[in-house]
Amino acid sequence: MVAVAQWQALDRTSGDLEGQVYRLMRDRILHGQMPAGQRVPSTRMMALSLGVARSTVVNAYDRLKAEGYLQSTTGAATRVAAFPTTSLSGQAAPPPPNLPRVTEFKTGGLYEPGVPDVSTFPHAAWARCLGARGRSLRVHDLGYRDHGGVQELREAILDHIAATRGVIARPEQILIMPSTGAAIGLLASALIRAGDPGGDVVWMEEPGYASAQAILRMAGASLVPVPCDTEGIDITRGTGPSPRLIYVTPSHQYPTGVTMSLSRRLALLEFARATGAIVLEDDYDSEFQYASRPIAALQGIDRGEVVAYVGTFSKTLAPGLRVAYAVVPSRLLAATEAAQRLRGAIVPVHIQAALADFMREGRFRAHLRHMNAIYAERMAATVEALNRHCGSWLDVGAGSGGLQLANWFRDVKTDDVATVRTINSNGFAVRPISALYLGPARPGLLLGIASMEAKAADAAAARIARLLAMVPVNA
């Protein structure tokens, strides 16, 4: 066991003592200083050594257990978990040398996926920030200088994602974009070399985000599906030429909701470092976790600068703000900044400045806490109602986080596309999961929970059950 005297002192001036304990242990584990099976100090001893409350250490240990770094059983000591030991300390790898099919489905109905509840938007606080910035923008903010984004917003975003997602970067690595799609397209334009042997290969988690598939195809990518299971993407099952880009949603896989295991994360990072690929981490809605706190981002444990991290305010605040961001590896920064200037993918400066103030004042975090409680209640009500009324047809998802819920048809012969058309003709806007596959598909229903009030979930699920009873298996 590592003696507690060997642990370095915490920086009390910077706050977040729990996060410091968590990162201290995580980094030792990742760098082999605490091997698998090693017993870790008790929470009481660690708290005494570091001079912090025991609850601080308990919470840090719980995070490490949730992310797969530690394991414990009742009545036994907590130990370092066993997982493949791949090096994360290598140098950054050098850069490696048809229109999409679109299936239209109804929008604007009950249970529409990917749409937040904008009725709860903090209008008064936002209007105050926006009005103040509209009246007092500085002269240099009104020019062409900061194509990548207003410095204050870059710093505010970095402060937030460093504290909540474990992201490690410099403010200049953050590019402010009008949407996640714009960020994916920008990174694709900098990496994909259509026409070059192997230069257009993109590995895509399966099933995966349909919009990302379409954007990558339009950039000239040749998409290769790589299966996901209960641990996330299995990079060992990728086939064909090595990819230039690998698209993943590790913290909350879209659409299944699975969190990528630590062993899979390390394997993915090692594969990308060895092949020169860039991992595009789309962290689209992981701010919302109902069973635990948000899982740290893949980017935070990347020591080879192989991860480009993309986030958005569309799910946390409102799509109409048109603000997203990309955290770009240093070696890609010049190319992506140039591409951003050429594309004109710029967010209006007064929106950026107002959002920076909104975040600095603590309004954003307060809104997240408020919405997390609301969405947790709605998700729980939806899961309970679907299990009660639709359990004969559907294997209902756990609903541990996010704004959508994946439910799989128990009968794999079900035509989920036809079934969805029937359901949506009765006021719903659910999606067939089979449409999110590039290869052989598994049928299911994807529901969005954000706008479904808890008290209305039971009646909605009962209506879906009646419609399912009317649809033939191979509809």
C-alpha positions as semicolon CSV with decimal commas, in nm:
position;residue;x (nm);y (nm);z (nm)
1;M;0,000;0,000;0,000
2;V;0,126;0,350;-0,079
3;A;0,211;0,524;0,246
4;V;-0,007;0,825;0,300
5;A;0,299;1,036;0,379
6;Q;0,401;1,009;0,012
7;W;0,098;1,197;-0,114
8;Q;0,167;1,555;-0,216
9;A;-0,007;1,844;-0,043
10;L;-0,326;1,984;-0,194
11;D;-0,351;2,337;-0,332
12;R;-0,611;2,486;-0,101
13;T;-0,612;2,822;-0,278
14;S;-0,755;2,670;-0,597
15;G;-1,049;2,490;-0,431
16;D;-1,211;2,167;-0,556
17;L;-1,032;1,950;-0,300
18;E;-1,235;1,647;-0,402
19;G;-1,124;1,689;-0,763
20;Q;-0,762;1,724;-0,656
21;V;-0,772;1,398;-0,460
22;Y;-0,942;1,226;-0,753
23;R;-0,684;1,350;-1,008
24;L;-0,392;1,275;-0,778
25;M;-0,488;0,909;-0,750
26;R;-0,605;0,874;-1,109
27;D;-0,276;1,003;-1,249
28;R;-0,072;0,772;-1,026
29;I;-0,277;0,474;-1,143
30;L;-0,251;0,568;-1,511
31;H;0,124;0,614;-1,491
32;G;0,184;0,279;-1,321
33;Q;0,279;0,420;-0,982
34;M;-0,009;0,224;-0,828
35;P;-0,029;-0,119;-0,997
36;A;-0,340;-0,333;-1,031
37;G;-0,436;-0,506;-0,709
38;Q;-0,255;-0,259;-0,485
39;R;-0,445;-0,170;-0,172
40;V;-0,520;0,201;-0,143
41;P;-0,517;0,400;0,182
42;S;-0,839;0,396;0,379
43;T;-1,055;0,703;0,343
44;R;-0,993;0,791;0,709
45;M;-0,613;0,768;0,679
46;M;-0,610;0,962;0,350
47;A;-0,828;1,235;0,497
48;L;-0,603;1,270;0,803
49;S;-0,289;1,280;0,588
50;L;-0,423;1,543;0,347
51;G;-0,604;1,743;0,613
52;V;-0,945;1,727;0,449
53;A;-1,287;1,602;0,551
54;R;-1,335;1,228;0,516
55;S;-1,641;1,293;0,295
56;T;-1,409;1,466;0,045
57;V;-1,198;1,151;0,012
58;V;-1,505;0,925;0,007
59;N;-1,650;1,121;-0,285
60;A;-1,317;1,112;-0,472
61;Y;-1,293;0,735;-0,421
62;D;-1,651;0,694;-0,543
63;R;-1,561;0,878;-0,865
64;L;-1,259;0,654;-0,916
65;K;-1,474;0,345;-0,861
66;A;-1,742;0,469;-1,101
67;E;-1,482;0,524;-1,373
68;G;-1,315;0,186;-1,322
69;Y;-0,989;0,288;-1,153
70;L;-1,071;0,132;-0,816
71;Q;-1,269;-0,174;-0,714
72;S;-1,405;-0,287;-0,381
73;T;-1,625;-0,556;-0,236
74;T;-1,816;-0,560;0,090
75;G;-1,587;-0,637;0,380
76;A;-1,268;-0,612;0,171
77;A;-1,013;-0,338;0,117
78;T;-1,040;-0,106;-0,184
79;R;-0,778;-0,186;-0,446
80;V;-0,657;-0,058;-0,782
81;A;-0,859;-0,221;-1,058
82;A;-0,701;-0,441;-1,321
83;F;-0,702;-0,311;-1,678
84;P;-0,461;-0,320;-1,975
85;T;-0,150;-0,117;-1,898
86;T;-0,091;0,096;-2,205
87;S;0,148;0,388;-2,206
88;L;-0,013;0,729;-2,189
89;S;0,313;0,920;-2,163
90;G;0,427;0,899;-2,527
91;Q;0,496;1,195;-2,748
92;A;0,227;1,334;-2,972
93;A;0,201;1,128;-3,288
94;P;0,279;1,310;-3,614
95;P;-0,010;1,383;-3,848
96;P;-0,083;1,077;-4,062
97;P;-0,016;1,121;-4,411
98;N;-2,233;1,053;-5,280
99;L;-2,445;1,253;-5,057
100;P;-2,575;1,076;-4,744
101;R;-2,897;0,888;-4,729
102;V;-3,141;1,090;-4,522
103;T;-3,448;0,940;-4,360
104;E;-3,705;1,197;-4,254
105;F;-3,908;1,154;-3,939
106;K;-4,158;1,376;-3,766
107;T;-4,039;1,654;-3,536
108;G;-4,221;1,858;-3,279
109;G;-4,413;1,574;-3,110
110;L;-4,400;1,394;-2,777
111;Y;-4,075;1,223;-2,679
112;E;-3,866;1,389;-2,953
113;P;-3,497;1,300;-2,893
114;G;-3,222;1,559;-2,867
115;V;-3,443;1,856;-2,783
116;P;-3,401;2,028;-2,444
117;D;-3,685;2,193;-2,255
118;V;-3,640;2,558;-2,357
119;S;-3,941;2,665;-2,150
120;T;-3,709;2,664;-1,847
121;F;-3,449;2,890;-2,008
122;P;-3,328;3,161;-1,762
123;H;-3,457;3,450;-1,971
124;A;-3,409;3,731;-1,719
125;A;-3,047;3,651;-1,634
126;W;-2,956;3,595;-1,999
127;A;-3,128;3,916;-2,112
128;R;-2,934;4,113;-1,852
129;C;-2,599;3,969;-1,965
130;L;-2,684;4,014;-2,332
131;G;-2,807;4,371;-2,290
132;A;-2,504;4,475;-2,086
133;R;-2,262;4,335;-2,342
134;G;-2,453;4,481;-2,634
135;R;-2,406;4,826;-2,481
136;S;-2,045;4,794;-2,376
137;L;-1,848;4,589;-2,628
138;R;-1,488;4,701;-2,652
139;V;-1,352;4,830;-2,982
140;H;-1,108;4,542;-3,031
141;D;-1,392;4,289;-2,984
142;L;-1,568;4,432;-3,289
143;G;-1,289;4,361;-3,536
144;Y;-1,163;4,051;-3,714
145;R;-0,905;3,952;-3,453
146;D;-1,048;3,665;-3,252
147;H;-1,172;3,425;-3,520
148;G;-1,141;3,135;-3,276
149;G;-1,350;3,303;-3,009
150;V;-1,358;3,578;-2,749
151;Q;-1,082;3,515;-2,494
152;E;-1,313;3,557;-2,196
153;L;-1,549;3,287;-2,324
154;R;-1,263;3,051;-2,404
155;E;-1,136;3,091;-2,048
156;A;-1,484;3,050;-1,895
157;I;-1,548;2,732;-2,096
158;L;-1,208;2,592;-2,002
159;D;-1,267;2,663;-1,634
160;H;-1,600;2,480;-1,655
161;I;-1,492;2,171;-1,849
162;A;-1,167;2,140;-1,653
163;A;-1,363;2,130;-1,328
164;T;-1,658;1,917;-1,442
165;R;-1,515;1,704;-1,724
166;G;-1,143;1,685;-1,641
167;V;-1,040;1,845;-1,972
168;I;-0,675;1,959;-1,991
169;A;-0,599;2,235;-2,239
170;R;-0,498;2,597;-2,292
171;P;-0,761;2,863;-2,376
172;E;-0,617;2,911;-2,725
173;Q;-0,695;2,545;-2,804
174;I;-1,068;2,620;-2,773
175;L;-1,250;2,724;-3,090
176;I;-1,600;2,871;-3,050
177;M;-1,836;2,739;-3,316
178;P;-2,205;2,784;-3,406
179;S;-2,288;2,413;-3,365
180;T;-2,150;2,067;-3,297
181;G;-2,208;1,989;-3,663
182;A;-1,988;2,283;-3,763
183;A;-1,716;2,161;-3,527
184;I;-1,730;1,806;-3,667
185;G;-1,722;1,940;-4,021
186;L;-1,427;2,164;-3,939
187;L;-1,221;1,880;-3,794
188;A;-1,317;1,655;-4,085
189;S;-1,201;1,917;-4,336
190;A;-0,863;1,939;-4,162
191;L;-0,809;1,562;-4,148
192;I;-0,988;1,382;-4,431
193;R;-0,800;1,351;-4,760
194;A;-1,054;1,227;-5,012
195;G;-0,883;1,054;-5,301
196;D;-0,568;0,961;-5,107
197;P;-0,528;0,590;-5,032
198;G;-0,661;0,550;-4,679
199;G;-0,687;0,925;-4,637
200;D;-1,066;0,922;-4,622
201;V;-1,115;0,640;-4,371
202;V;-1,321;0,727;-4,064
203;W;-1,413;0,469;-3,800
204;M;-1,757;0,535;-3,655
205;E;-1,908;0,378;-3,345
206;E;-2,207;0,154;-3,428
207;P;-2,486;0,246;-3,373
208;G;-2,400;0,614;-3,396
209;Y;-2,518;0,970;-3,437
210;A;-2,685;1,001;-3,779
211;S;-2,601;1,370;-3,822
212;A;-2,232;1,300;-3,759
213;Q;-2,245;1,021;-4,016
214;A;-2,396;1,261;-4,272
215;I;-2,146;1,541;-4,201
216;L;-1,849;1,307;-4,229
217;R;-1,980;1,160;-4,554
218;M;-2,022;1,508;-4,701
219;A;-1,660;1,578;-4,610
220;G;-1,561;1,282;-4,828
221;A;-1,521;1,021;-4,556
222;S;-1,546;0,649;-4,612
223;L;-1,722;0,532;-4,295
224;V;-1,633;0,204;-4,128
225;P;-1,871;0,091;-3,850
226;V;-1,707;-0,036;-3,531
227;P;-1,945;-0,218;-3,292
228;C;-2,035;-0,090;-2,947
229;D;-2,142;-0,313;-2,660
230;T;-2,199;-0,260;-2,289
231;E;-1,844;-0,121;-2,254
232;G;-1,860;0,114;-2,552
233;I;-1,668;0,094;-2,878
234;D;-1,450;-0,216;-2,921
235;I;-1,157;-0,081;-3,123
236;T;-1,021;-0,434;-3,178
237;R;-1,320;-0,504;-3,405
238;G;-1,235;-0,229;-3,652
239;T;-1,145;-0,363;-3,996
240;G;-0,966;-0,242;-4,304
241;P;-0,714;0,043;-4,337
242;S;-0,620;0,243;-4,030
243;P;-0,845;0,546;-3,984
244;R;-0,753;0,912;-3,992
245;L;-1,045;0,990;-3,760
246;I;-1,241;0,790;-3,501
247;Y;-1,577;0,930;-3,391
248;V;-1,697;0,834;-3,041
249;T;-1,934;0,949;-2,765
250;P;-1,757;0,782;-2,470
251;S;-1,923;0,946;-2,170
252;H;-2,278;0,876;-2,287
253;Q;-2,285;0,674;-2,607
254;Y;-2,542;0,787;-2,861
255;P;-2,795;0,633;-2,873
256;T;-2,741;0,346;-2,625
257;G;-2,641;0,558;-2,323
258;V;-2,347;0,327;-2,240
259;T;-2,037;0,472;-2,071
260;M;-1,711;0,353;-2,224
261;S;-1,513;0,143;-1,977
262;L;-1,166;0,246;-1,865
263;S;-0,999;-0,046;-2,040
264;R;-1,170;0,046;-2,369
265;R;-1,068;0,411;-2,324
266;L;-0,705;0,321;-2,275
267;A;-0,711;0,081;-2,570
268;L;-0,864;0,350;-2,793
269;L;-0,603;0,609;-2,693
270;E;-0,318;0,365;-2,748
271;F;-0,455;0,264;-3,088
272;A;-0,490;0,627;-3,196
273;R;-0,141;0,712;-3,078
274;A;0,009;0,412;-3,258
275;T;-0,171;0,477;-3,587
276;G;-0,167;0,857;-3,591
277;A;-0,546;0,880;-3,588
278;I;-0,742;1,158;-3,421
279;V;-1,023;1,061;-3,184
280;L;-1,322;1,295;-3,212
281;E;-1,490;1,291;-2,870
282;D;-1,845;1,426;-2,896
283;D;-1,953;1,512;-2,541
284;Y;-2,303;1,612;-2,643
285;D;-2,511;1,575;-2,323
286;S;-2,298;1,420;-2,051
287;E;-2,369;1,716;-1,819
288;F;-2,687;1,528;-1,727
289;Q;-2,622;1,225;-1,507
290;Y;-2,886;1,089;-1,274
291;A;-2,727;0,786;-1,109
292;S;-2,382;0,937;-1,050
293;R;-2,179;1,247;-1,119
294;P;-2,059;1,306;-1,480
295;I;-1,781;1,073;-1,596
296;A;-1,452;1,244;-1,681
297;A;-1,386;1,313;-2,048
298;L;-1,160;1,090;-2,255
299;Q;-0,959;1,401;-2,342
300;G;-0,854;1,442;-1,980
301;I;-0,648;1,121;-1,979
302;D;-0,503;1,174;-2,328
303;R;-0,126;1,225;-2,303
304;G;-0,051;1,195;-2,674
305;E;-0,273;1,481;-2,798
306;V;-0,483;1,246;-3,007
307;V;-0,826;1,362;-2,884
308;A;-1,030;1,650;-3,024
309;Y;-1,310;1,727;-2,779
310;V;-1,642;1,877;-2,891
311;G;-1,910;2,020;-2,664
312;T;-2,225;2,226;-2,705
313;F;-2,460;2,461;-2,521
314;S;-2,754;2,346;-2,734
315;K;-2,854;2,074;-2,489
316;T;-2,766;2,258;-2,167
317;L;-2,911;2,602;-2,250
318;A;-3,092;2,628;-2,585
319;P;-3,027;2,531;-2,949
320;G;-3,118;2,881;-3,062
321;L;-2,806;3,031;-2,902
322;R;-2,599;2,855;-3,170
323;V;-2,289;2,810;-2,952
324;A;-2,064;2,505;-2,940
325;Y;-1,689;2,457;-2,907
326;A;-1,401;2,230;-2,997
327;V;-1,089;2,166;-2,791
328;V;-0,830;2,100;-3,059
329;P;-0,493;1,924;-3,021
330;S;-0,207;2,173;-3,055
331;R;-0,076;2,014;-3,375
332;L;-0,412;2,072;-3,548
333;L;-0,472;2,424;-3,424
334;A;-0,323;2,616;-3,717
335;A;-0,513;2,408;-3,975
336;T;-0,846;2,427;-3,794
337;E;-0,818;2,800;-3,726
338;A;-0,749;2,860;-4,095
339;A;-1,045;2,642;-4,193
340;Q;-1,268;2,826;-3,948
341;R;-1,176;3,164;-4,100
342;L;-1,243;3,037;-4,453
343;R;-1,577;2,882;-4,358
344;G;-1,694;3,185;-4,160
345;A;-1,810;2,955;-3,879
346;I;-1,814;3,239;-3,627
347;V;-2,052;3,306;-3,337
348;P;-2,157;3,675;-3,299
349;V;-1,928;3,852;-3,056
350;H;-2,203;3,989;-2,831
351;I;-2,341;3,636;-2,782
352;Q;-1,995;3,511;-2,688
353;A;-1,929;3,796;-2,446
354;A;-2,270;3,761;-2,281
355;L;-2,223;3,386;-2,239
356;A;-1,884;3,447;-2,078
357;D;-2,051;3,675;-1,821
358;F;-2,335;3,427;-1,773
359;M;-2,083;3,155;-1,689
360;R;-1,857;3,371;-1,473
361;E;-2,154;3,478;-1,259
362;G;-2,239;3,116;-1,186
363;R;-2,567;3,132;-1,379
364;F;-2,476;2,844;-1,607
365;R;-2,389;2,602;-1,327
366;A;-2,704;2,700;-1,138
367;H;-2,912;2,628;-1,448
368;L;-2,742;2,291;-1,493
369;R;-2,820;2,191;-1,134
370;H;-3,181;2,297;-1,179
371;M;-3,225;2,110;-1,508
372;N;-3,046;1,799;-1,386
373;A;-3,308;1,762;-1,111
374;I;-3,596;1,819;-1,354
375;Y;-3,464;1,580;-1,618
376;A;-3,384;1,312;-1,359
377;E;-3,748;1,316;-1,248
378;R;-3,874;1,300;-1,608
379;M;-3,637;1,020;-1,701
380;A;-3,736;0,812;-1,399
381;A;-4,105;0,863;-1,472
382;T;-4,058;0,764;-1,836
383;V;-3,861;0,449;-1,752
384;E;-4,120;0,342;-1,496
385;A;-4,413;0,410;-1,729
386;L;-4,258;0,228;-2,025
387;N;-4,175;-0,075;-1,814
388;R;-4,532;-0,081;-1,684
389;H;-4,710;-0,044;-2,017
390;C;-4,462;-0,147;-2,289
391;G;-4,247;-0,411;-2,123
392;S;-4,402;-0,688;-2,333
393;W;-4,262;-0,531;-2,650
394;L;-3,960;-0,334;-2,531
395;D;-3,647;-0,392;-2,328
396;V;-3,649;-0,048;-2,166
397;G;-3,320;0,135;-2,108
398;A;-3,183;0,217;-1,764
399;G;-3,211;0,592;-1,813
400;S;-2,906;0,678;-1,603
401;G;-2,831;0,999;-1,788
402;G;-2,880;1,219;-2,091
403;L;-3,187;1,351;-2,267
404;Q;-3,283;1,040;-2,463
405;L;-3,369;0,681;-2,378
406;A;-3,288;0,380;-2,597
407;N;-3,540;0,094;-2,585
408;W;-3,488;-0,227;-2,780
409;F;-3,761;-0,442;-2,934
410;R;-3,764;-0,785;-2,778
411;D;-3,862;-0,930;-3,115
412;V;-3,564;-0,858;-3,343
413;K;-3,788;-0,904;-3,649
414;T;-3,979;-0,586;-3,568
415;D;-3,974;-0,322;-3,840
416;D;-3,900;-0,022;-3,621
417;V;-3,917;0,228;-3,910
418;A;-4,276;0,133;-3,995
419;T;-4,363;0,113;-3,627
420;V;-4,231;0,464;-3,569
421;R;-4,442;0,600;-3,854
422;T;-4,751;0,456;-3,690
423;I;-4,660;0,592;-3,347
424;N;-4,565;0,936;-3,478
425;S;-4,888;0,970;-3,671
426;N;-5,053;0,986;-3,330
427;G;-4,869;1,288;-3,192
428;F;-4,526;1,147;-3,107
429;A;-4,181;1,215;-3,254
430;V;-3,979;0,908;-3,154
431;R;-3,698;0,766;-3,371
432;P;-3,617;0,415;-3,498
433;I;-3,277;0,305;-3,370
434;S;-3,213;0,094;-3,680
435;A;-3,168;0,421;-3,874
436;L;-2,853;0,486;-3,670
437;Y;-2,668;0,180;-3,802
438;L;-2,436;0,164;-4,102
439;G;-2,445;-0,218;-4,110
440;P;-2,688;-0,484;-3,984
441;A;-2,926;-0,316;-3,742
442;R;-3,106;-0,394;-3,421
443;P;-3,459;-0,250;-3,397
444;G;-3,557;-0,017;-3,120
445;L;-3,724;0,309;-3,023
446;L;-3,532;0,621;-2,920
447;L;-3,729;0,861;-2,701
448;G;-3,642;1,209;-2,581
449;I;-3,743;1,285;-2,221
450;A;-3,663;1,655;-2,185
451;S;-4,008;1,795;-2,254
452;M;-4,214;1,510;-2,109
453;E;-4,341;1,621;-1,770
454;A;-4,330;1,343;-1,513
455;K;-4,702;1,355;-1,446
456;A;-4,778;1,299;-1,816
457;A;-4,540;1,006;-1,872
458;D;-4,779;0,731;-1,768
459;A;-5,054;0,836;-2,007
460;A;-4,803;0,877;-2,292
461;A;-4,658;0,530;-2,237
462;A;-5,006;0,381;-2,226
463;R;-5,082;0,539;-2,565
464;I;-4,761;0,396;-2,711
465;A;-4,854;0,051;-2,577
466;R;-5,192;0,066;-2,747
467;L;-5,024;0,161;-3,074
468;L;-4,764;-0,117;-3,042
469;A;-5,044;-0,368;-2,992
470;M;-5,192;-0,260;-3,326
471;V;-4,870;-0,289;-3,530
472;P;-4,774;-0,625;-3,691
473;V;-4,429;-0,755;-3,599
474;N;-4,292;-0,707;-3,952
475;A;-4,496;-0,392;-4,018
